[in-house]
């Protein structure tokens, strides 16, 4: 890899970690030696899983992780989506946790909440994702693909499904006003409790 590294670039150890996800890690590293600005498609499931969110919501999740939580693993932005690298198994477990939290409930009374919470795409075993080039300095299309938190070690910490659920719930709450009171039922009887004896 190039000896001139930028802070937003992937380190050689980070590139080795990313390449280890592929079937032919040496080929991936050789490609990056020749073309450090080349994005690459890597399989999910063994080295990392991926949680993809719309850019604005993903940014709020990332803010929650860094401001109030444990931080994040590597994070990239690709074609208007935030790609949060997660521990293997997250893609299988996170959707069930989101369902348990009633994420995107089908109840029409929850329309304000559900429209503010976008679907999270979980990529795990059997899926592949495009990751940005290890070096942004030579990438011709920086706007479509870039690292926000570049991999810098051979064994980066990766959040699991519980941490990402926590961040998603906090991000949703920061984006919409949530009341502890349910919406008024128009057909319900209203009782004046001040008239109690």
Secondary structure by P-SEA (a helix, b strand, c coil): cccccccccccaaaaaaaaaacccaaaaaaaaaacccbbbbbbccccbbbbbccaaaaaaaaaaaaaccccccbbbbcccbbbbbbcccccccaaaaaaaaccccccccaaaaaaaccbbbbbcccbbbbbcccccccccccccccccccccccccccccaaaaaaaaaaaaaaaccccccccccccbbbbcccccc
